[in-house]
Amino acid sequence: MDFLSVLLHQRTRKIDTIIPDVVITERHSDILEITEHPVERPTSMTSSTDGGTGSVSDHAYRRPSELVMEIGFSGGGSLTNLFDTSSVGVSLGISPRERYDELLALQRSREPMDVVTGKRIYSNMLIRSLDVTTDKTSENVLMVTVTFREVIVTQSKTITVASKENMTQGANTSAVQSTGVKTPIAANQSLLSSVASLIK
């Protein structure tokens, strides 16, 4: 990488409004749960329109996406150890403790957030866990492993129904409901009944 690209390089990773100073690893996980019991083979590729049996995709569902990021934040805070200069407005930036408090507050808010990584942009993510280890090499910085999990959002629909007094005949008074596409299948007829229908 040349000198100019280092100067003009902008950090693209982001956790809500927090931008880490360094991203060491990103691990993306997308899992499809698939049934273990036998599934009937569809009669055709357009089984929903020609009266065939269901699709194999009816027996699998997507689990929430997970993301594990190992990130770091540089040290900041007071200019001296003797006197807290950050209290008078002079500091080297946000201290590791303040940055950790921000991440904890973000986790405890339980509000879905956007997470931008090098490979993908995630929506509706929550912080599942924050793992921080402090040792002699990371005393003045914040090294944290953040685990995110997606919240799969659905939307419910409210329908109006008849009042309880009018429910004596439920099939006639209930609200119209969408039950999907129905494909009529001709009933099996015996040879005797088909000859009888021709004589009439």
N, C-alpha and C positions, 0 to 999 in steps of 0.2 A: 504494500500500500504506500503510495507516495505521500509526501508531507502535506500537500494541499488537500487531498481527500481526507486526511486525518483531521485537519482544521475545520473542514466544512461538513464533516460527518455528523448527522443528527441522530439521536437515539430514537428508535422507532418502537421499542417495547414500552407497554404502558399497562398499569393496573388501575383502572378507573382514572383518577387524576394523578396517581403516583408514578413517577418515571424512575426506574432503578438505574443506578450508576453503572452496573455491570450485570449481565445475564450469563451465568456459567453453563447451565443446561436448561433445556425445555423438553419435557416428555409428554407427548400427546397420546391420548387413549380413547378410541372409539370402538365400542363393542356392540355386536348384534347378537341378541339372545335368540337361539334357534331351538325349536322343539326337539325332544329326543324320541318321541313316539312316531310311528310310521304315519306318513301323509299320503293320501290318495293322489295319484297322478291326475292332473287336469285333462279333460277330454280334448281340449283345444286351447290355443293361446288366448282366445277371446271367450273364455268360458262364461263370463258374466253376461254375455249377450246371446249366447246360443243354448242356454239351459244346461251347460256342463257343470261339473263339480267345481269347488272352490280353487283358489290359487295357493301355491306354496307360500307366497308372501303373507298369507293370512296367519301363518304359524311362526312368524318371526317378528321381533320388535327391537327397536334401537334403545339401548341404555343411554343414560345421560353421559355426555362427553366429560372426560376428566383431563386435567392439565396439571403437571407438576413442574414448577419453576424453581431453580436454585439461583437466587439473586443476591446482589451485594450493594450496600450503600456506604459511601466513604464517610470518614469521621468529620465531624463539624463541632459546633458549639463554641464554648468560651475560648478566648485567645490565650488565657493563662490559667494555671491551676490554683493560684492564690486568690484570685478575685473573679467572680462570674461576670465577664464582660457582656454576655448575651442579654443580661437583664437591663443593660443600658443601651441596647441596640447595636452593639459591636460583636459580631461573631463570624465564624468561618462557614456558616450555613447551618442546616438542621443537624442536630446531634443524632447518633445512632439510637439513643433512648427515645427521642422525640419521634423518629421515623418508625420505630417499633410500636410506639403508642398509636400512631396513625394507622398502621396495619391492623392492630388489635381493634381499634374503633371501627374500621371498615368491616372487619369480620363480625363484630357484635351488632352492627347496624342491621345485618341480615337483609340488606337491599341488593337485588341483582345488579351486577355491574358488567361493563365491557372490559375485556382483556385483549390487548393487542400483542401478538407474538410475531416472530419472524416468518412463520408459515401460515398463520391463520388469525382471523379476528373472531373472537368468541363473544356471544351475547348471553345475558341472563346467567351469569356465573356467580357463585358464592364461594367464599373462602372456607374450605372444609377444615384445614389445619395449617398452623404456622409452627415450624420447627426451627428453633434458634439454638445454636451451640456457641458458647463463648469460651475460647481458650487463649493461650499466650500469644497466638498469632492473630487473633481477631478481637482483641480487647477493645480497640478504638474504632472498630467498624461494625457494621451489622451484616452478617451473613445469615440468610434465612431461606428455608425451603418452604414454599407456599404450594399447597394443594388446593386446586379449584374443582368444583363440580357444577355442571350445568343444571339449571332448573328447567324442566320441560314444561312450558306454559300451555294450558288449554283454555278454551273459552266456553262457558256454559250458555245455554239459551233458555229463556223463560217462555212458557206457553200458557195460554189462558184455557181454563176448562170450565165446564158448566158447573153451576152451583149444586150443592149436595141434594137439594130438593128435586132437582131435575135428573138425578142419576138413577132413577128406577129402571130405565132402559139404557144401560151404559153404552152399548154399541151405537145407539141412535143419537145420544146426547154428548158423547165425548168429542173432544177437539180433533181436528184432522192432524194426523201425525205422518211424518215421512218415514216409511219403513224400508226404503231402498227400492231397487228395481226388481220387479217380479216378472218372471218369464213363465208363461203358461206351457205346460207339457201335456200333450194329448194323452187321454186315458187309454189304457189297453182295452180292446174290445174283442170279444170272442167271435168266432166265425158265424155262429148261430145268430147272434144279435145283429151283425152287419148284414146278413141275408134277410132277416126280418125287417130291417129298416129299408131295404130296397123294395120289398113287396108292398109296403104301405103306400 
